[in-house]
């Protein structure tokens, strides 16, 4: 599985026939088992789709192209992302099941878009693992869309050394803790941070009002701070 600098792309094989894999993407009830707990799709050209992962607002889109058992192209409007993107899913029957490739393109530029691109790259990977689990075992785990409760108030970019802070939102946890753009995140609440997904458990398990410490690398030194977690801004 891989991703280019301006899109999300994952290719994998799931051990079910192509007809079953196709259904998992074109049937809303099926798709609600692994991608979003609320998912509706009218799988025909011009058909509408809508999905929602609480606490974020619903995302609307449209089916652009459909070749049964081969190719599905949809749009996804603004909601979680700052603007619209395009998702292309292709299916290929192989010896041991179905090879599926998912590509999401149309990400913009800037700190916010970069943060969202990298977040979606990891998010798709997790949801597709839930898809494989569901198709191959019948188990609906809902691991991917475990509810998030807190916002960290910073944009991040991945580097080989770790997560670099690209922007800090005023009034958020990161700002209160003294985090600055250019910092490299080392620890949160005493736990080592190497990649973006190391931060997600804090947003799932902790609640607004909880206070967390953070330690960053800045100008050759290790700097610590503490702040109060805030509620996700898009929560209903």
C-alpha positions in Angstrom: 0.0 0.0 0.0 1.4 3.4 -0.9 0.5 7.0 -1.4 1.7 9.8 -3.7 2.3 13.3 -2.4 -1.1 14.6 -3.6 -3.4 11.7 -3.2 -4.2 8.6 -1.1 -3.7 5.3 -2.8 -4.0 1.7 -1.4 -4.0 -1.6 -3.2 -4.7 -4.9 -1.4 -6.2 -8.4 -2.0 -9.2 -9.6 -0.1 -10.1 -13.3 -0.1 -13.6 -13.1 -1.6 -15.0 -13.2 -5.1 -15.1 -9.9 -7.0 -19.0 -9.9 -6.8 -18.8 -9.8 -3.0 -16.1 -7.2 -2.9 -18.2 -5.0 -5.3 -21.2 -5.3 -3.1 -19.3 -4.1 -0.1 -18.7 -0.8 -1.8 -22.0 -0.3 -3.6 -24.5 -1.4 -0.9 -25.0 1.2 1.9 -25.8 -1.3 4.6 -22.6 -3.2 3.8 -20.5 -0.1 3.6 -21.8 1.0 7.0 -20.1 -2.0 8.5 -16.6 -0.9 7.7 -16.3 2.7 6.5 -18.9 4.9 8.2 -21.7 4.0 10.6 -24.2 6.0 8.5 -23.8 5.3 4.8 -26.2 5.7 1.9 -25.3 5.3 -1.7 -27.4 5.1 -4.9 -25.0 3.0 -7.0 -25.8 4.3 -10.5 -24.4 7.2 -12.6 -25.7 10.4 -11.1 -26.8 8.7 -7.9 -26.2 10.4 -4.6 -24.3 9.3 -1.6 -24.1 10.5 1.9 -22.1 9.3 4.9 -21.3 10.4 8.4 -18.8 9.5 11.0 -19.9 11.2 14.3 -19.1 13.8 15.6 -18.3 15.2 12.1 -21.0 16.6 9.8 -22.4 14.5 6.9 -20.4 14.3 3.7 -22.4 14.3 0.4 -21.2 13.1 -3.0 -22.3 11.7 -6.3 -21.6 8.6 -8.4 -19.8 9.7 -11.5 -18.9 6.4 -13.2 -19.8 2.8 -12.6 -18.7 -0.4 -14.4 -20.1 -3.3 -12.4 -17.5 -5.5 -10.7 -14.7 -3.4 -12.3 -14.8 0.4 -11.5 -16.6 2.8 -9.2 -15.9 6.6 -9.3 -17.5 9.0 -6.9 -17.1 12.5 -5.5 -17.0 13.4 -1.9 -18.0 17.0 -0.9 -16.6 19.2 1.8 -17.3 18.2 5.4 -14.4 16.5 7.1 -12.2 17.8 4.3 -12.0 21.5 3.3 -13.3 20.8 -0.2 -14.4 18.2 -2.7 -12.3 15.1 -3.7 -12.7 12.2 -6.1 -12.6 8.5 -5.1 -11.9 5.8 -7.7 -12.1 2.1 -6.7 -11.1 -0.6 -9.1 -11.7 -4.3 -8.8 -9.7 -7.2 -10.4 -10.4 -10.9 -10.0 -7.2 -12.7 -9.0 -6.3 -16.3 -8.1 -7.0 -16.0 -4.4 -9.8 -13.4 -4.4 -10.1 -9.7 -5.5 -7.5 -7.1 -5.9 -8.9 -3.7 -5.0 -7.3 -0.3 -5.5 -8.6 2.8 -3.8 -7.5 6.3 -4.9 -8.7 9.5 -3.4 -7.5 12.6 -5.3 -8.1 16.3 -5.4 -6.4 17.4 -2.2 -5.3 21.0 -2.1 -2.2 22.7 -0.8 -1.3 24.3 2.5 -0.9 23.0 6.1 -4.5 22.1 6.5 -4.7 20.0 3.3 -1.4 18.3 4.0 -2.6 17.3 7.5 -5.9 16.0 6.0 -4.1 14.1 3.2 -1.9 12.3 5.7 -4.8 11.7 8.0 -6.9 10.2 5.2 -4.0 8.0 4.1 -3.9 6.4 7.5 -7.7 6.4 7.9 -8.3 4.6 4.6 -5.8 2.0 5.6 -7.6 1.3 8.8 -11.1 1.3 7.2 -9.8 -1.1 4.5 -8.5 -3.4 7.2 -11.9 -3.4 8.8 -13.3 -4.2 5.3 -11.0 -7.2 4.9 -11.9 -8.4 8.4 -15.6 -8.1 7.6 -15.5 -9.8 4.2 -13.2 -12.6 5.2 -14.6 -13.4 8.7 -18.0 -11.8 8.9 -16.9 -9.8 12.0 -18.1 -6.2 12.2 -15.4 -4.6 14.4 -16.1 -0.8 13.9 -12.5 -0.1 15.0 -12.0 2.5 12.3 -14.8 4.8 13.4 -14.4 4.6 17.1 -15.8 8.0 18.3 -13.3 10.9 18.7 -14.0 13.4 21.5 -11.1 15.9 21.4 -9.2 18.2 19.1 -5.5 18.7 19.5 -5.4 22.1 17.8 -2.5 21.7 15.5 -1.7 20.6 11.9 1.1 18.1 11.4 3.3 16.8 8.6 5.1 13.5 8.6 8.9 13.3 8.4 11.3 10.4 8.9 12.2 11.8 12.3 8.6 12.1 13.4 5.7 14.5 13.3 6.5 18.1 12.5 4.0 20.8 13.6 3.1 23.0 10.7 0.5 25.2 12.3 -1.0 25.8 15.7 -4.7 26.8 16.1 -5.4 29.7 18.5 -7.1 28.8 21.7 -6.5 25.0 21.4 -4.7 22.4 23.5 -1.4 22.8 21.5 -1.4 26.6 21.8 -2.0 26.4 25.6 0.8 23.9 25.9 3.1 26.3 24.1 3.6 24.3 21.0 5.0 26.2 18.0 5.2 25.7 14.3 8.4 23.8 13.5 8.3 21.7 16.7 8.8 18.0 16.3 6.5 16.0 18.7 8.3 13.5 21.0 5.9 12.5 23.8 2.3 13.1 24.7 1.3 12.2 28.3 4.7 10.5 28.6 4.1 8.1 25.7 6.4 8.2 22.6 5.0 9.6 19.4 6.5 8.5 16.1 3.6 8.9 13.7 0.2 10.5 13.4 -1.8 7.4 14.5 0.1 7.5 17.9 -2.0 10.6 18.7 -5.4 9.2 17.8 -5.9 7.1 21.0 -5.7 10.4 23.0 -8.6 11.8 20.9 -10.6 8.7 21.4 -10.0 7.8 25.1 -9.7 11.3 26.6 -12.4 13.9 27.0 -12.6 17.7 26.7 -11.3 19.3 29.9 -8.6 16.6 30.4 -5.1 18.1 30.7 -2.3 16.5 28.8 1.5 17.1 28.7 3.5 17.3 25.5 7.2 17.3 24.9 8.7 18.5 21.6 12.1 19.1 20.1 12.8 22.7 19.4 16.1 24.4 18.4 18.2 21.5 19.7 16.4 21.3 23.0 13.5 19.3 24.5 10.6 21.5 25.6 7.6 20.5 27.7 4.2 22.0 28.2 0.6 21.2 29.3 -2.8 22.2 28.0 -6.5 21.4 28.2 -8.2 19.3 25.5 -11.0 21.0 23.6 -14.1 19.5 22.0 -13.9 18.8 18.3 -15.1 22.0 16.5 -17.4 20.1 14.1 -19.2 18.2 16.8 -22.9 18.4 16.7 
